[in-house]
Amino acid sequence: MSNLTAGKLLIPYSRLARKKITKFSGPQGRIDKIREIITDLLRLERIELPHFVGYESRQYAERLIDLAKKYGDKHEGMMEMADYWILEKDLLPKLFQVIVPRYENRLGPYTQVYKLPIEYQGKGIKKICMELKDNALPPIQAAIPNRNHNNSLTNILIDAYKKDYKFKIENKKFD
């Protein structure tokens, strides 16, 4: 039997993102915030949150699902870990009976992240939408699926260079 405990799920993450999460509540507050996000993700299967919290929480959610696939609900250490990271205990059966069978033949990743537009009326914080893959919710569509980048400065300069190059090549043919 492996010595799998709740502490084994700790994942190293950049100091900058960790600093933003722990700004007011310290290291334990950071862990509590991640636990709340994992619980919300398992309950709703799609959530919106600030990007610096979301990317760190995603790693923990992925690892929790991966270990749940590996060890199952009969393993004592896995049940202890799931009990620690999932705050609402009615979600434990959902993890092992709904989510783990959904990803049984998939290696990962189990979550999908979409960047959301920045709302400048508020604080201007970058936000993401994180969801579990293969959920029953309607798929997320891009706001502008076929963007036209013809008027960007880089593309204008490249087009001008192409025209200039073709002009030079044609003039050399006639010389």
C-alpha positions in Angstrom: 0.0 0.0 0.0 1.4 3.4 -0.9 1.7 6.2 1.6 -0.5 8.6 -0.3 -1.6 11.5 1.9 -3.2 14.9 1.5 0.3 16.6 1.6 1.5 14.7 -1.4 -0.8 16.7 -3.7 1.1 20.0 -3.1 2.5 21.3 -6.4 5.3 23.8 -6.7 4.1 27.0 -8.4 5.7 30.4 -9.2 6.2 32.8 -6.4 4.5 35.7 -8.2 1.2 33.8 -8.6 1.5 32.4 -5.1 2.1 36.0 -3.8 -1.1 37.2 -5.4 -3.2 34.5 -3.7 -1.6 34.8 -0.3 -1.6 38.6 -0.3 -4.2 39.0 2.5 -4.7 35.5 4.0 -1.3 33.8 4.1 -0.3 30.3 2.9 -3.3 28.6 4.6 -5.6 31.1 2.9 -4.1 30.2 -0.5 -4.7 26.5 0.1 -8.3 27.2 1.3 -8.9 29.3 -1.9 -7.7 26.4 -4.1 -9.9 23.9 -2.2 -12.9 26.2 -2.7 -12.1 26.4 -6.5 -11.7 22.6 -6.8 -15.0 22.1 -5.0 -16.8 24.6 -7.3 -15.2 23.0 -10.4 -16.4 19.6 -9.4 -19.9 20.8 -8.6 -20.5 23.1 -11.5 -18.0 21.7 -14.1 -17.5 25.3 -15.5 -16.4 28.3 -13.5 -15.0 31.8 -14.1 -12.1 33.1 -12.0 -9.0 35.3 -12.0 -6.3 33.8 -14.1 -3.6 33.7 -11.5 -5.8 31.7 -9.2 -7.2 29.6 -12.0 -4.0 28.3 -13.5 -2.7 27.2 -10.1 -6.0 25.5 -9.1 -6.1 23.8 -12.5 -2.9 21.9 -11.6 -4.4 20.7 -8.3 -7.7 19.6 -10.0 -5.8 17.7 -12.7 -3.6 15.9 -10.1 -6.6 15.0 -8.0 -8.5 13.5 -10.9 -5.4 11.7 -12.0 -4.8 10.1 -8.6 -8.5 9.3 -8.3 -8.2 7.4 -11.6 -5.1 5.6 -10.4 -6.1 4.6 -6.9 -10.0 4.6 -6.9 -12.3 5.0 -4.0 -11.2 1.9 -2.1 -7.7 3.3 -1.4 -7.6 4.8 2.1 -5.0 7.5 1.3 -6.9 8.6 -1.8 -10.1 8.9 0.2 -8.3 11.0 2.8 -6.8 13.2 0.1 -10.2 13.7 -1.7 -11.8 14.4 1.7 -9.2 17.1 2.3 -9.3 18.8 -1.1 -13.1 18.6 -1.7 -15.0 20.8 0.8 -18.5 19.5 0.1 -18.6 15.8 0.9 -21.6 15.1 -1.3 -19.2 15.6 -4.3 -17.0 12.6 -3.3 -19.3 10.1 -5.1 -19.5 12.4 -8.1 -15.7 12.4 -8.3 -15.4 8.6 -8.3 -18.7 7.6 -10.0 -19.1 10.3 -12.6 -15.9 12.1 -13.3 -13.3 9.3 -13.1 -15.3 7.0 -15.4 -15.6 9.9 -17.9 -11.8 10.1 -18.1 -11.0 6.4 -17.8 -9.5 6.2 -21.3 -8.0 9.6 -21.4 -4.5 10.5 -20.2 -5.2 14.1 -19.6 -5.5 17.0 -19.4 -9.0 16.9 -17.9 -9.7 20.6 -17.9 -10.0 23.3 -20.6 -9.1 26.9 -20.0 -10.5 29.8 -22.0 -9.3 33.4 -21.6 -12.1 35.9 -21.1 -12.1 39.6 -22.2 -10.9 42.1 -19.6 -13.6 44.2 -18.1 -12.2 47.6 -17.5 -15.2 49.0 -15.7 -14.1 47.0 -12.6 -10.5 46.3 -11.5 -9.3 45.2 -15.0 -8.3 41.7 -13.8 -7.6 39.1 -16.4 -10.2 36.3 -16.0 -10.4 32.8 -17.4 -13.2 30.2 -17.8 -12.1 26.7 -16.6 -14.2 23.7 -17.3 -14.0 19.9 -17.1 -13.7 18.4 -20.6 -16.6 16.3 -22.0 -19.2 17.9 -19.7 -22.9 18.1 -20.4 -22.8 21.9 -20.7 -23.1 23.7 -24.1 -19.7 24.2 -25.7 -18.0 27.6 -25.5 -17.8 29.4 -28.8 -15.2 32.1 -29.5 -16.6 35.6 -29.6 -14.9 36.4 -32.9 -14.3 33.0 -34.6 -12.7 34.4 -37.8 -10.6 37.4 -36.9 -9.3 39.5 -39.7 -5.7 40.6 -39.0 -5.1 42.4 -42.3 -5.0 45.8 -40.7 -2.4 45.0 -38.0 0.9 46.9 -38.4 2.9 43.7 -38.9 0.8 42.5 -41.7 0.7 45.9 -43.4 4.5 46.0 -43.3 4.8 42.5 -44.6 2.4 43.2 -47.5 4.4 46.3 -48.4 7.6 44.4 -48.4 6.1 41.7 -50.6 4.9 44.3 -53.1 8.3 46.0 -53.1 10.1 42.7 -53.6 7.9 41.7 -56.5 8.5 45.1 -58.1 12.2 44.7 -57.8 12.1 41.2 -59.3 10.0 42.4 -62.2 12.4 45.3 -62.9 15.4 42.9 -62.9 13.7 40.8 -65.6 13.4 43.8 -67.9 16.9 45.0 -67.4 
